[in-house]
Amino acid sequence: MQVQFNTDKTIEGHERMQNHFSAEIKEKLKRFDDKITRLEIHVGDENSEKFGLDDKKCVIEARVAGMNPMVVTHNADTVEKAFSGASDKIKKVLDTTFDKMKSH
């Protein structure tokens, strides 16, 4: 599973954050490792440098062979919380999708 990590200009996209988020999402989704070809993680601050509640946004797009991309979004007050919420959502979407495929 390839993980692509992107940030907007307001978020420090340093290597440590990228490595941490990539390792965390790979661990969380290891059950789907053979099905997911690529994960794209986009992190940004919707209000730029202005203060705002829940203005940090994380979008995760999962590309699965032979299927349309699955996309989830989560907003929170920190980048870490936004990522955590989005990663929980994408896991749930993948669980539901593949469980339905098993039952058919």
C-alpha positions as CSV (number, residue, x, y, z in Angstrom):
1,M,0.0,0.0,0.0
2,Q,1.5,3.3,-1.1
3,V,0.8,6.3,1.1
4,Q,0.9,9.9,-0.3
5,F,0.9,12.7,2.3
6,N,0.0,16.3,1.3
7,T,-0.4,19.5,3.3
8,D,-1.5,23.0,2.4
9,K,0.9,25.9,2.9
10,T,-0.3,26.6,6.4
11,I,0.6,23.2,7.9
12,E,4.1,22.2,8.6
13,G,4.5,19.0,6.5
14,H,7.8,18.0,8.0
15,E,9.0,14.5,7.6
16,R,8.3,13.4,11.1
17,M,4.6,14.2,10.8
18,Q,4.4,12.4,7.4
19,N,6.2,9.3,8.8
20,H,4.0,9.2,11.9
21,F,0.7,9.5,10.0
22,S,1.8,7.0,7.4
23,A,2.9,4.4,9.9
24,E,-0.4,4.9,11.9
25,I,-2.7,4.6,8.9
26,K,-0.8,1.5,7.6
27,E,-1.2,-0.2,11.0
28,K,-4.9,0.7,11.2
29,L,-5.6,-0.5,7.7
30,K,-3.2,-3.5,7.5
31,R,-6.1,-5.8,7.1
32,F,-6.7,-4.2,3.7
33,D,-3.1,-4.0,2.6
34,D,-3.6,-6.4,-0.3
35,K,-6.7,-4.5,-1.6
36,I,-5.6,-0.9,-1.3
37,T,-3.3,0.3,-4.0
38,R,-2.8,3.9,-2.7
39,L,-3.9,6.1,0.2
40,E,-3.8,9.9,-0.2
41,I,-3.9,12.0,3.0
42,H,-4.5,15.7,2.6
43,V,-4.2,17.9,5.7
44,G,-4.9,21.6,5.8
45,D,-6.1,24.6,7.8
46,E,-9.4,26.0,6.4
47,N,-9.0,29.4,8.0
48,S,-5.3,29.8,7.2
49,E,-3.8,31.9,10.0
50,K,-7.1,33.0,11.5
51,F,-8.4,31.4,14.6
52,G,-11.4,29.1,14.1
53,L,-13.0,26.1,15.8
54,D,-12.5,22.8,14.1
55,D,-10.7,24.5,11.2
56,K,-8.1,21.7,10.7
57,K,-9.2,19.3,8.0
58,C,-8.0,15.9,7.0
59,V,-9.2,14.2,3.8
60,I,-8.3,10.6,3.2
61,E,-8.8,9.0,-0.2
62,A,-8.4,5.2,-0.5
63,R,-7.8,3.8,-4.0
64,V,-8.9,0.1,-4.2
65,A,-8.2,-1.9,-7.3
66,G,-11.3,-2.2,-9.5
67,M,-13.4,0.2,-7.5
68,N,-14.1,3.9,-7.3
69,P,-12.0,5.9,-4.8
70,M,-13.4,6.1,-1.3
71,V,-13.1,9.5,0.4
72,V,-13.7,10.7,3.9
73,T,-13.2,14.1,5.6
74,H,-12.9,15.1,9.2
75,N,-12.6,18.5,10.8
76,A,-11.2,19.1,14.3
77,D,-9.3,21.7,16.3
78,T,-5.9,20.0,15.8
79,V,-4.3,18.2,12.8
80,E,-3.8,15.1,14.9
81,K,-7.5,14.9,15.9
82,A,-8.5,15.6,12.3
83,F,-6.3,12.8,11.1
84,S,-7.5,10.4,13.8
85,G,-11.1,11.1,13.0
86,A,-10.6,10.7,9.2
87,S,-8.6,7.4,9.7
88,D,-11.4,6.0,11.8
89,K,-13.9,6.9,9.2
90,I,-12.0,5.4,6.3
91,K,-11.5,2.1,8.3
92,K,-15.2,2.0,8.9
93,V,-16.0,2.6,5.2
94,L,-13.5,-0.1,4.1
95,D,-14.9,-2.6,6.7
96,T,-18.4,-2.0,5.5
97,T,-17.5,-2.2,1.8
98,F,-15.5,-5.5,2.1
99,D,-18.0,-7.1,4.6
100,K,-20.8,-6.5,2.1
101,M,-18.7,-8.0,-0.7
102,K,-18.1,-11.1,1.4
103,S,-21.8,-11.7,2.0
104,H,-22.7,-11.7,-1.8
